Amino acid sequence: MIDVLNPADGSLVGTAPDLNVAQVKAAIDRTCAAFPAWSRKLARERGDLLRRWFELIRADRAAFADLLVKENGKCRVEALGEIDYGLGFIEWYAEEAKRVYGDTIPSHADNAQVLVVKEPAGPTAAITPWNFPFMMIARKIATALAAGCTMIIKPSELTPLTAYKMLEYARRAGIPEGVFEMVTGNPKEIGEQFTGDPRIRKLSFTGSTAVGKLLAAACARDLKKMTLELGGNAPFIVFDDASLEDAATALVAAKLRNSGQVCISPNRIYVQDAIHDRFVAAVAEKVARIRVDQGLQEDFVVGPMINQAGIDKVAALVDDARAAGGQVVLGGEPHAKGGLFYSATVLAGLDDSMRIAHTEIFGPVFPIYRFHTEDEVVQRANASEYGLVAYAYTRDLARAFRLSRNIESGMVMLNSGSVGTASVPFGGVKHSGYGREGSYYGIEEYVEVKYVLMAGLDK
């Protein structure tokens, strides 16, 4: 069995099965065997089962949130928000199952009709990370099942308990064995089984760019479809015409979500000269008011890092920035609580040569940089291998449109620190991956387009 520990205090939360290769293969067999019957179900029938699953989880959302807090470490307010976020995808795709539309095309022959239909891609697999144990699975499984695909999922071995609870409720809702399967165990071995089985026609992965590249290379052998949502290095740009209060409030909320352990977390904060010092002070004042604590309480807190490697990475980046001449405005060290807690930290006086400017931090650290002109900051924002999301605050409408066009990113948030909802396409460019999740674009990733020519229609 795999021991699942609470990152806030190291206590045992529960265990998950450590499956061997034979058991993983058997689960893949069930996923593939279930595909023909599931793909032939009426879209309405698939949607009804997803809706039933949605209702069962929604009725017990508090229990899901408490389990999520214990195995992940995020605070209860955020956990409840994640449950609602994930439920939004199940509800959305329960309806979207009925809207996978085809086309008719004007025929090239006078005795024929040209049809375009969309069919389920086949049995699929997904690998999900630890930072959103509920939402990531809800988004992937709901999309696949709505499209008529079956799916086998490997959740993170750090946070598998929420995933298995989701599976339990799916079975209660009537979603059959094989249609939704789950395996836990050795990540490398499971990944090799997913990528090496030619019956699996698509793999969806959320995680690091390095692992995503390995999976893409392995999937190329069978030309599997892929959706990759990988690393980020999000710029957060504040121009001197922006509302300083609005920008600072949005930044703090976006940065401290899940203690900064989020791929869309603002990672490079660029502030224009005229407001730089005031903005740094405003951010530090807001951050100083937020407690660092374990998550099982009613108010918002900054929780622990997920493991020792996470806190070591954050500490090394902060120490490196300090040694290179950066100014620690607030925090800058492990928290007095000890364990995996790190103080919420504000850094200023940074430049783009520092390691922190080119590394996804994944922690509660605000690295703030000065900039002078729009052209300069766009160039600096784009000087990254990543392109997942970018944020910008300005009241200049023309500038806002220029930024949306010129910033190299799959998503651009203007005057907002919020990104996700079920109805919008989520995904990146460059080394942040390809493909989209959410919205009607997301279900297109799970279907194949088939051209049908119906000839011989003349009398």
N, C-alpha and C positions, 0 to 999 in steps of 0.2 A: 504494500500500500504506500501511497504518497502522503506524508504528513503535511497538512496545511496550517501554517502558523500566522497568528495575528501580528502584523508588523508593529503595532503599537506597544505590545508588551511581550512578544515572543511566545504567548500561550498557544496551545494546540486548539485549533478551531474544529478540525475534523480530518478525515482521510478520504482519498480518492484512489481508485484502482490503478495500479501500475501494470498495464497490459503488456503482454509479450507480443512478438510479431505474429504468431498464429492467431491470437485473439483479434489483433487489428485487421488481419486479412479476412477473418470471419465477419467482422463488422462491415468491411468494404463489400464483401459478397452480399450481405443483406441489403446494403444501399443500392447495389446494382440490380439485385433481384426484384426490389420493390419498384424500380423505375417504370416498367411498362404499364402496370396497373395505375400508378399515381399519375403518369403523364396523360392517361386516357380519361381521367376523372373530369367531369365538367368543371369549368373555371369557378362556377358558383359553389360547387361542392368543396373545392379546395379553399375558397374564401370563407365558407361557413366554418370549416375546421379551424382556420387561423383565427377567426372571430371568437370562437369558443375558447381557444387558448388565451387570447387577449383578455377575455372576461374573467377567466379563472385566476390569472396572474394579477390583474387589477384588483380583485377582491382581497388578495393577500400581499399587496405591494409593500406594506410595512414589514412583513416577515422577510421578504426578499431584500429590502433595504438593510435591515439589521444584519443579515448574513453577509451582505456585500461589504458593510463597514468592517466587520470582523476579519474577513480574509484579505481585504484590499487596503484598509486604513483610512479611506476618505471619510469625511464627516457625514453624519446622517442626512443633513440637509441636501448635500450633493448626491448622496446615494438615492434618496427619494426622487431627486431630479433626473438621475440617470434611468431609474425604473420608468418614469413617465416618458422620457425621451425614447427609450427602447420600445415601450408600448406603442408609441406613435408610429413606429415602423410596422409593427404587426398589424395595427389597425389600417394603416395606409395600404399595405399590400394585400390585406384581405379584400379590399375593394379593387385594387389595381389588377388583381387576377382576371377580372372580367373585361379589362381594357387593353389587352395585348392584340392590337388591331393589325390586320393585313391591308392589302391594297388591290385594286384592279388597275391595270395599265392599258391604255389604248393599244389595240392589237396591231401587229405588223402584217397580219393575214386576214383576208375578209371572211374566212370560215373558222376563225379561232378567237378564243378569249384568253387574255393573259392574267393570271392570278399570282399574287405574292402572299404567302402565308408564313406565319412565325411558329416554330415548333420548339419545345423544350430542348435545351442543349444536351441533356443526358444526366447521368449520375454526376454529382459534383462534390467537392471537398472544400473545407475552409479551415484556416489556422488563425486563431484570435489571440490578442495580447491580454495582459493582466490589468491594464489601467481602466478599461471599461468592460468588466466581465459580463454584464447584462446586455448593454446596448449593442456591443459589437456582434454578439451572437444573434440578437433579435433582428438586427439589420440584415445580416447575411442569410439566415435561415428563412425569414419571412419572404425575402425576395425570391430565393430559389424555389421554395415550395409554391408560391403564387404562380411562378412561371411554368410549373409542372415538372421541375427537376426534383430529385431526391438529393439529400446532402448529409455528409458525415463531417463532423466538426472535431477538431482538437483544440480545446481551450488551453490557456496557460496552466502549467502545473503549479504556479503560484496562487491561482485563484480559480480552481475548478469546481468549487462547491456550488456557487451560484449557477454555473452552467448545468450541473447535474439536477439541480432543483428545477431549472427551466425544462429539462427533458422529462422529468417526472410529471410536470403539469401538462406538457404536450401529450403524453400518453393518456392522462386523465381526459384531455379534450377529445381524444379519439384519433390523434395523428399516429399512424401505424408504425410498428417497428420496421426499420429499414428506410422509411421515408425521412426520418430524422434520427441519425445515429451519432454517438459521441464516444470518443476514445481518449484516454490519457495514458501517459507513459513517457518513454524516451523520445524527446522531440525529434532528434535526427532520424531515428528508426521509423517513426510515424510519418515524417515528411517524405522519406524515401518510398514508403508504401503508397502514399498519396500520389507522388509524382511518377512512380514507376509502373502503376497499373494503367494500362491503356483504356480500360473501361471508364475510368474517371475522365470526363471530358472538359472539366473546368476546375480551376483552383482559385479561391479567393484568399488573399493573405493580407493581414494588417500587422506590421511590425517593422523591424529595422531594414534599412536599405541593403545592408550587407547580406542578410538572410534572404531578402527578396530577390536579389540577383542570383543567388544559388538556386532558389526554387525556379526562377525563370529559365535558367540554363537547363535544369532537369526537365521541366515541362516542355521544352523545345523538342525533346526527342519524339514526343507523340503529338506535337503541335496543339497542346491543350490551350483552350482559352484561359485567360488570367485576368483577375482584377488585383492590382497591387496598390495598397495605401501604405506608404513607407514614411521615411523620416521627414522632418521639417526644420526650418530655421527661420521662422516667421518674422518679418519686419513689422514694426508698429511705428508709424510715422505721424508725428504731431507738428502741424504747421502753426505759425504764429498767429494766424487768423482763427484758429480753432477755439472752441470752448474748453478752456483748461480744466475746469471742473468735470465736464462730461468725459473728456479724454482720460483724465487721471482715474476717475471712478471705473470706467470700462476696462482700463488697463489692469487695475488691481484685481478686479473680478476675473478677468480672463487669465491672468498670470497665475493666480493662486488656486484655480480650479484643480482639484486632485493634487494639491501641493506642487503645482507646476509640471506634473508628470503627464503631460498631454502633448500629442504631436502638433496640435494647432496652437499651443501656448506661445504668446509673444516672446521672441527670443533675442531680437535686436531692436532696441527702443531708440528711435532717432527723433530728437527734439530740436526744433529750429532755434537759432541763437537767442533771439529776442525773449523767448519765454523759458529757455532751458533751466535756469536756476530756480525760477518759481515752480516750474513743473516738478523738478527733482524734490523740492521741499514738500510740495503737495502730495506726491506719491509716498514719500517717507512718512509723512504725518498719517496718512490713511493706513499704511502697512503696519505702523507701530501700534495701532489700535486693535489689530487682529491677534487673537491668542493662538499659540501653538499648543495642541493638545490631542488626546485620543478622540476618536470621532463619535462615540456613542453618547451624544448630548444634543440638545435642541438647537443651539446656535452654531453659526459658521465658525470653524476653526481650521488652521493649517495642520494637517495630519502628518504622519511619518513618511519617510521614503519607503519604498516597497521592500528593499533589502540592503545589505551592507554595501554591495557594489554600487547601488544608487547613491547612497550618501557619500561614499568615497569619491565618486565622479564629481558631484557637486562641490565638495570641499576642495578638490584639486583644482577645479576651474576658478573658484573664488581666490584661492591662494596664489594661483598663477597670475590672475589679473592684478592682485595687490602687489605682487613682486614686480610686475611690469610697469607700475606707476599708477594703477587705478585707485580711486578713492572709495573707501567703504563708508557710505553714508549711514547705513543701518545694518545691524546683524554682522554677517561675515564669518560665522563660526557655528559649529554644532550647538544645538540648544542645550540649556542647562538640564533639561529633562533626561538627556542622555539617550541611549539606544539609537533608534533610527530617525530621531527628530533633528531637523536642521532649522536654524533661525531664518525667518523671512529676511531677505537681504537686498539692499539697494546699493548699486555700484554706479559711480560716475567717473568722469575723466578718462574714459576708455577710448581706444582707437582700434581700427580694423585689423591691425597686425596681431592683436592678442588672440590667444587660442580660443577664448570664450566667444569671439565673434564668428567663429567657423564651426562651432560644435553645438549640437542640440543639447541644451542644458539638462532638461528633465528634472527640474527642481525649483524651489521658491526663490529664484534669484532674478532681480530686475537690473539688467545691464543697460545703462543709458549713455547714448552717444550724441554729440552735437552734430548738426549739419547746417549748411549755409543756404543752398539753393535747391530748387525742385529738381533740376537736372542732375545735380550731384547726388541727392538722396535716392533718386530712382536708379542711378548707376550702382550705388552701394547696395541697395536692396536686391538688385539683380545679380550681384557678384557672389552668388552662392550656387552650389550644385542642386540645391533643393528649390522647390516651387509649389508648396502645398497651399498656404494661405498667406495673405498680406492684409494688414490693417492700415488705415490712414484716416486722420482727422483734419478736415478743412471745411470752411464755409464757402469756398470759391467753387462754384458749380463747374466752370470750365476746367479747373484743375482736377476736380474729382473725376471727370470723364477722361482727362489725359492719363491720370494714374491708373484707372481701370483698364486702359488700353496698353500702357507702357510697362506696367509691372508684370514680370514673368511669373505667373502663379495660376494655379487652377481655380482659386477663389480669391476675390478681393472684397474686403469688408470696409465700406466707407462710412465713417461716423458711427461705427458700432463695433463692439467687442464680441458679439455673438455670431456664431457660424451656423450651427446645425438645426435642422428640423427635417421631418420625413419628406417634405415636398420639394426639397432642393437637391441638386446633384453635388455630391461630396467627392473630391478627389484632386489630385495634383498633376504637375508636369515635371519634366526633368527627372532627377533622382528621387523625387517624391512619389513616383509610380505612374500608373495609367489605369484607365477605366473609371467608372463612376458608381457610387452607391447612393441610394435614395432617389426619390422622384420617379417619373416614368423612364428617365434615362437609365436608372439602376436595373430595371427588369429587362431592358434590352441586352444587358450583359449575359443573360441566362437563356437567350433564345437564338435559334439559327433561322436565317431567312431562306425560304425555299421558293423558287420560281416554278410555277406550274403553267404549262401551255395546254389548253383544252382545244384541240383542233377537230376537224371533221364536223363542224356545226352547220355546214350547208345541207340543204335538203337533197 
